[in-house]
Amino acid sequence: MVTDESPDVLGSIPDTLPDAPALPPQTSRAISLQNEFQTHPGRGLTPASLASLLVAAEQGNPLAQFDLFEDMEERDGHLAAEMIRRRRALTRLDWNIVPPPNPSAAEKKAALTLNEWVTDLPDLEELLFDTTDAIGKGFVCQEIEWARDGGHWLPRSIVHRPQSWFRFVRGYTQEIRLRTGGFGDPLQPGGWIVHTHKAKSGYLERASLFRVLVWPYLFKNYSVGDLAEFLEIYGIPLRLGKYPPGASDAEKNTLMRALLTLGHNAAGIVPSTMALEFAKAADGDAKASYEVMIDFCERTQSKIILGATLTSQAGRGSNTNALGTIHNEVRKDLTDSDAKQIAGAWTRAVVWPLALFNGLIADRSRCPRFAFNLQEPEDLANYAQSLPSLVALGLRIPRQWAQAKLGIPEPEEGDADILQPAQAAAPPQPLQLAGKSDAKPAAAATARLTAQPPADDRPDPPALMTDRLGRNTAPALDAWIGQVRELAAKATSLQELRDGLLRLAPSMSLDDYAKAMTEALTAAALAGRFEVLREAGMS
């Protein structure tokens, strides 16, 4: 089902966008921003410097925080992999441009036209992926350059701009501005996809997902550095040289050169009076403490990004692949939330300007919406099984509701290409007997059998056959039970009972039991054929 459950999707859309498509891209004049380089605050990051960086962002200078977010995604492979997984989960979803409720013919046509234009955008999947950059960093700004194509205003390019190019201005509401001039320049209407994606409530400086991830990132970096230092010192076997008492300085230097040569070339010579030893590298559990800290930080990152750890890591000592599958890569509630937020941003920044610039829609409240398909594939089978049963019980279900749930559109008037129910097969006709031209007696007999359903007080055929099977197998079973009971009564120990059963087994024949079962199976097969003929209405 394509969902458009976003009541505020159109709340911030301007009523008019005068001359917006004809204006050049706003950043084409921002030469200073184009020539900026990142400061990489992740180098030598300490708890004190990180705390200062976060406070500076809250006080109106978030540039270092933006650069740190870039460093985190670039340097932490686990964090980058988890973020890509969450972001790509959204780009795999199907989408559509849906008309407003109770659409007119013109609104349906406008939705189809807009759907075609958006579908034709170059590298659409990558454009959506760029929009998901806001999931981690709190907001994203993609600049739109418009151009005339075939008499229509269409996006020529949509370019992702770094978060460091922007600043926040607080007032009654918080505004994102281009970081040019003293207080920044307001973003050009119709020229940007601006999407804010909050991991928590609050000002944008503190509402991003990466703001929550900075501390696990820092502690993990410390542990990785400590582990690397440990391996550098203790991971290499110690080379120890021994010289005899009274050795000269020249002999000691010869021994030292031999040790250094062995460390690089694995070859060297020493006098026979000297000895070389290789001490075993440290192989205890000293490095385990670092690995525990690294694992803790990565599991915390997975919980923050994906909502769980089983989606990305198998638990120690147990097979959690099945449990991870249950989490379905990214928890569906996160994917649904991401999809609804980004769909609203694309409705505001792409669909509405397209409709407005090209005269498709005049009333913004009737603007078609960009919506992702959030219906799970297995839901279709569940509805297909449950709806007929509910209708049979007398439940009145609107057809439009069922079609919306199943994601099946209402056919257009005059649409002849519509699936129809399969025609029921004609009832089989009785076979003609060889050499006989008239099969009426056989047909009449069959008709009598099929036309007379069993009376309500007549026993059910399976029940009759079950009783008959019990009577036929009773003699054989009684004989077996009698022999075993007699043997158990005479036995004085378990050993004697076991030996008696072994002697008794060859004489316990299955012939009578097999004969009764054969007759029962044959009767069941014949009864089944009769039921098929009766239900088919054969005459």
Sequence and secondary structure as in RCSB ss.txt:
>XXXX:A:sequence
MVTDESPDVLGSIPDTLPDAPALPPQTSRAISLQNEFQTHPGRGLTPASLASLLVAAEQGNPLAQFDLFEDMEER
DGHLAAEMIRRRRALTRLDWNIVPPPNPSAAEKKAALTLNEWVTDLPDLEELLFDTTDAIGKGFVCQEIEWARDG
GHWLPRSIVHRPQSWFRFVRGYTQEIRLRTGGFGDPLQPGGWIVHTHKAKSGYLERASLFRVLVWPYLFKNYSVG
DLAEFLEIYGIPLRLGKYPPGASDAEKNTLMRALLTLGHNAAGIVPSTMALEFAKAADGDAKASYEVMIDFCERT
QSKIILGATLTSQAGRGSNTNALGTIHNEVRKDLTDSDAKQIAGAWTRAVVWPLALFNGLIADRSRCPRFAFNLQ
EPEDLANYAQSLPSLVALGLRIPRQWAQAKLGIPEPEEGDADILQPAQAAAPPQPLQLAGKSDAKPAAAATARLT
AQPPADDRPDPPALMTDRLGRNTAPALDAWIGQVRELAAKATSLQELRDGLLRLAPSMSLDDYAKAMTEALTAAA
LAGRFEVLREAGMS
>XXXX:A:secstr
 B    TTTTTT  S  TTTTTS  GGGG HHHHT     TTTT  HHHHHHHHHHHHTT  HHHHHHHHHHHHH
 HHHHHHHHHHHHHHHTS EEEE  SS  HHHHHHHHHHHHHHHTSTTHHHHHHHHTHHHHHSEEEEEEEEEEET
TEEEEEEEEEE GGGEEEE SSS EEEES SSS EE  TTSEEEEE  SSSS TTT SHHHHHHHHHHHHHHHHH
HHHHHHHHHSS EEEEE  TT  HHHHHHHHHHHHHHHHHS     TT EEEEE    SSTTHHHHHHHHHHHHH
HHHHHHS STTT   TTS  HHHHHHHTSS HHHHHHHHHHHHHHHIIIIIHHHHHHTTS S GGG  EEEEB  
 HHHHHHHHHHHHHHHHTT    HHHHHHHHT     TT                   TT S  HHHHHHHHHHH
HS   TTS  HHHHHHHHHHHHHHHHHHHHHHHHHHHHHH SSHHHHHHHHHHHGGG   HHHHHHHHHHHHHHH
HHHHHHHHHHHT  
